[in-house]
Amino acid sequence: MAFVFPLQALLRVREIHETTERQSLQAIAAQAAATRAEIEALDRLAEQAWRELSRDSLAGVSGAELQFHLGRESSRRGQRQFLANRLQELETKRQAQQLCYRHARQQREILSTLRDQQLAAYKLEQSRRQQREIDELFLMRRPVLPRQF
């Protein structure tokens, strides 16, 4: 008789739920990483623009060029603030999703542990049953010697 875990269907549902929660967490983490990369790229671009402006100012910069650089910098600051806000929202969302994932994992682990315990008990009982059968076979095949008084 093979081992049958009576809560196997529930265990499978909890495994699927845990996988779904983990994938959601990974998606949020990937979005946050992409947003951080955008912020870093924007910071590098701003730094490069200021270096170029500093270099060009030595050669002389017209008022229109200076106004253009300042307009671009203002636009970059606005975009960076938008990305920083988005990153903060993603971080809050990631923390909430982390809690959901932990709960799903704990729920699955409870059933997995129960299954493992029941499987171990089943294997122990199978081992005992086999040993009893072997002992019985041994006793049945053993020649009976007459008793001497």
CYANA upper distance limits for C-alpha pairs under 8 A (distance plus 0.5 A):
  3 PHE  CA    119 LEU  CA      7.43
  3 PHE  CA    122 TYR  CA      7.40
  4 VAL  CA      8 GLN  CA      8.50
  5 PHE  CA    115 ARG  CA      6.91
  5 PHE  CA    118 GLN  CA      8.08
  5 PHE  CA    119 LEU  CA      8.43
  7 LEU  CA     11 LEU  CA      6.67
  7 LEU  CA    111 LEU  CA      8.35
  8 GLN  CA     12 ARG  CA      6.64
  9 ALA  CA     13 VAL  CA      6.81
 10 LEU  CA     14 ARG  CA      6.71
 11 LEU  CA     15 GLU  CA      6.64
 11 LEU  CA    108 ARG  CA      6.94
 11 LEU  CA    111 LEU  CA      6.49
 11 LEU  CA    112 SER  CA      7.58
 12 ARG  CA     16 ILE  CA      6.72
 13 VAL  CA     17 HIS  CA      6.64
 14 ARG  CA     18 GLU  CA      6.53
 14 ARG  CA    104 ALA  CA      7.46
 14 ARG  CA    107 GLN  CA      7.39
 14 ARG  CA    108 ARG  CA      5.70
 15 GLU  CA     19 THR  CA      6.67
 15 GLU  CA    105 ARG  CA      8.49
 15 GLU  CA    108 ARG  CA      6.49
 16 ILE  CA     20 THR  CA      6.65
 17 HIS  CA     21 GLU  CA      6.68
 17 HIS  CA    104 ALA  CA      7.06
 18 GLU  CA     22 ARG  CA      6.59
 18 GLU  CA    101 TYR  CA      6.86
 18 GLU  CA    104 ALA  CA      5.49
 18 GLU  CA    105 ARG  CA      6.05
 18 GLU  CA    108 ARG  CA      7.67
 19 THR  CA     23 GLN  CA      6.63
 20 THR  CA     24 SER  CA      6.72
 21 GLU  CA     25 LEU  CA      6.69
 21 GLU  CA     97 GLN  CA      7.79
 21 GLU  CA    100 CYS  CA      7.28
 21 GLU  CA    101 TYR  CA      5.56
 21 GLU  CA    104 ALA  CA      7.77
 22 ARG  CA     26 GLN  CA      6.66
 22 ARG  CA    101 TYR  CA      6.36
 23 GLN  CA     27 ALA  CA      6.61
 24 SER  CA     28 ILE  CA      6.78
 24 SER  CA     97 GLN  CA      7.85
 25 LEU  CA     29 ALA  CA      6.65
 25 LEU  CA     94 ARG  CA      6.83
 25 LEU  CA     97 GLN  CA      6.23
 25 LEU  CA     98 GLN  CA      6.94
 25 LEU  CA    101 TYR  CA      7.89
 26 GLN  CA     30 ALA  CA      6.56
 27 ALA  CA     31 GLN  CA      6.75
 28 ILE  CA     32 ALA  CA      6.70
 28 ILE  CA     90 LEU  CA      7.14
 28 ILE  CA     93 LYS  CA      7.93
 28 ILE  CA     94 ARG  CA      6.45
 29 ALA  CA     33 ALA  CA      6.63
 29 ALA  CA     90 LEU  CA      8.42
 29 ALA  CA     94 ARG  CA      7.16
 30 ALA  CA     34 ALA  CA      6.62
 31 GLN  CA     35 THR  CA      6.64
 31 GLN  CA     90 LEU  CA      7.96
 32 ALA  CA     36 ARG  CA      6.65
 32 ALA  CA     87 LEU  CA      6.37
 32 ALA  CA     90 LEU  CA      6.43
 32 ALA  CA     91 GLU  CA      7.50
 33 ALA  CA     37 ALA  CA      6.68
 34 ALA  CA     38 GLU  CA      6.75
 35 THR  CA     39 ILE  CA      6.75
 35 THR  CA     83 LEU  CA      7.02
 35 THR  CA     86 ARG  CA      8.17
 35 THR  CA     87 LEU  CA      6.73
 36 ARG  CA     40 GLU  CA      6.70
 36 ARG  CA     87 LEU  CA      7.65
 37 ALA  CA     41 ALA  CA      6.57
 38 GLU  CA     42 LEU  CA      6.57
 38 GLU  CA     83 LEU  CA      8.23
 39 ILE  CA     43 ASP  CA      6.63
 39 ILE  CA     80 ARG  CA      6.65
 39 ILE  CA     83 LEU  CA      7.09
 39 ILE  CA     84 ALA  CA      7.96
 40 GLU  CA     44 ARG  CA      6.68
 41 ALA  CA     45 LEU  CA      6.63
 42 LEU  CA     46 ALA  CA      6.63
 42 LEU  CA     76 ARG  CA      7.56
 42 LEU  CA     80 ARG  CA      7.50
 43 ASP  CA     47 GLU  CA      6.64
 44 ARG  CA     48 GLN  CA      6.60
 45 LEU  CA     49 ALA  CA      6.62
 46 ALA  CA     50 TRP  CA      6.75
 46 ALA  CA     73 GLU  CA      7.34
 46 ALA  CA     76 ARG  CA      7.75
 47 GLU  CA     51 ARG  CA      6.76
 48 GLN  CA     52 GLU  CA      6.71
 49 ALA  CA     53 LEU  CA      6.60
 49 ALA  CA     69 HIS  CA      8.26
 50 TRP  CA     54 SER  CA      6.53
 51 ARG  CA     55 ARG  CA      6.60
 52 GLU  CA     56 ASP  CA      6.47
 53 LEU  CA     57 SER  CA      6.38
 53 LEU  CA     66 LEU  CA      8.46
 53 LEU  CA     69 HIS  CA      8.03
 54 SER  CA     58 LEU  CA      7.29
 55 ARG  CA     59 ALA  CA      7.78
 56 ASP  CA     60 GLY  CA      6.68
 56 ASP  CA     61 VAL  CA      6.75
 57 SER  CA     61 VAL  CA      5.69
 61 VAL  CA     65 GLU  CA      6.77
 61 VAL  CA     66 LEU  CA      7.05
 62 SER  CA     66 LEU  CA      6.83
 63 GLY  CA     67 GLN  CA      6.51
 64 ALA  CA     68 PHE  CA      6.59
 65 GLU  CA     69 HIS  CA      6.71
 66 LEU  CA     70 LEU  CA      6.65
 67 GLN  CA     71 GLY  CA      6.59
 68 PHE  CA     72 ARG  CA      6.72
 69 HIS  CA     73 GLU  CA      6.63
 70 LEU  CA     74 SER  CA      6.61
 71 GLY  CA     75 SER  CA      6.71
 72 ARG  CA     76 ARG  CA      6.63
 73 GLU  CA     77 ARG  CA      6.64
 74 SER  CA     78 GLY  CA      6.79
 75 SER  CA     79 GLN  CA      6.70
 76 ARG  CA     80 ARG  CA      6.46
 77 ARG  CA     81 GLN  CA      6.60
 78 GLY  CA     82 PHE  CA      6.74
 79 GLN  CA     83 LEU  CA      6.71
 80 ARG  CA     84 ALA  CA      6.51
 81 GLN  CA     85 ASN  CA      6.65
 82 PHE  CA     86 ARG  CA      6.69
 83 LEU  CA     87 LEU  CA      6.52
 84 ALA  CA     88 GLN  CA      6.72
 85 ASN  CA     89 GLU  CA      6.80
 86 ARG  CA     90 LEU  CA      6.65
 87 LEU  CA     91 GLU  CA      6.55
 88 GLN  CA     92 THR  CA      6.78
 89 GLU  CA     93 LYS  CA      6.62
 90 LEU  CA     94 ARG  CA      6.39
 91 GLU  CA     95 GLN  CA      6.71
 92 THR  CA     96 ALA  CA      6.89
 93 LYS  CA     97 GLN  CA      6.60
 94 ARG  CA     98 GLN  CA      6.44
 95 GLN  CA     99 LEU  CA      7.01
 96 ALA  CA    100 CYS  CA      7.01
 97 GLN  CA    101 TYR  CA      6.57
 98 GLN  CA    102 ARG  CA      6.63
 99 LEU  CA    103 HIS  CA      6.71
100 CYS  CA    104 ALA  CA      6.72
101 TYR  CA    105 ARG  CA      6.55
102 ARG  CA    106 GLN  CA      6.59
103 HIS  CA    107 GLN  CA      6.69
104 ALA  CA    108 ARG  CA      6.74
105 ARG  CA    109 GLU  CA      6.51
106 GLN  CA    110 ILE  CA      6.68
107 GLN  CA    111 LEU  CA      7.29
108 ARG  CA    112 SER  CA      6.61
109 GLU  CA    113 THR  CA      6.40
110 ILE  CA    114 LEU  CA      6.76
111 LEU  CA    115 ARG  CA      6.54
112 SER  CA    116 ASP  CA      6.58
113 THR  CA    117 GLN  CA      6.62
114 LEU  CA    118 GLN  CA      6.68
115 ARG  CA    119 LEU  CA      6.51
116 ASP  CA    120 ALA  CA      6.59
117 GLN  CA    121 ALA  CA      6.73
118 GLN  CA    122 TYR  CA      6.56
119 LEU  CA    123 LYS  CA      6.61
120 ALA  CA    124 LEU  CA      6.63
121 ALA  CA    125 GLU  CA      6.66
122 TYR  CA    126 GLN  CA      6.60
123 LYS  CA    127 SER  CA      6.55
124 LEU  CA    128 ARG  CA      6.69
125 GLU  CA    129 ARG  CA      6.57
126 GLN  CA    130 GLN  CA      6.62
127 SER  CA    131 GLN  CA      6.65
128 ARG  CA    132 ARG  CA      6.68
129 ARG  CA    133 GLU  CA      6.77
130 GLN  CA    134 ILE  CA      6.67
131 GLN  CA    135 ASP  CA      6.57
132 ARG  CA    136 GLU  CA      6.59
133 GLU  CA    137 LEU  CA      6.65
134 ILE  CA    138 PHE  CA      6.63
135 ASP  CA    139 LEU  CA      6.69
136 GLU  CA    140 MET  CA      6.59
137 LEU  CA    141 ARG  CA      6.68
138 PHE  CA    142 ARG  CA      6.55
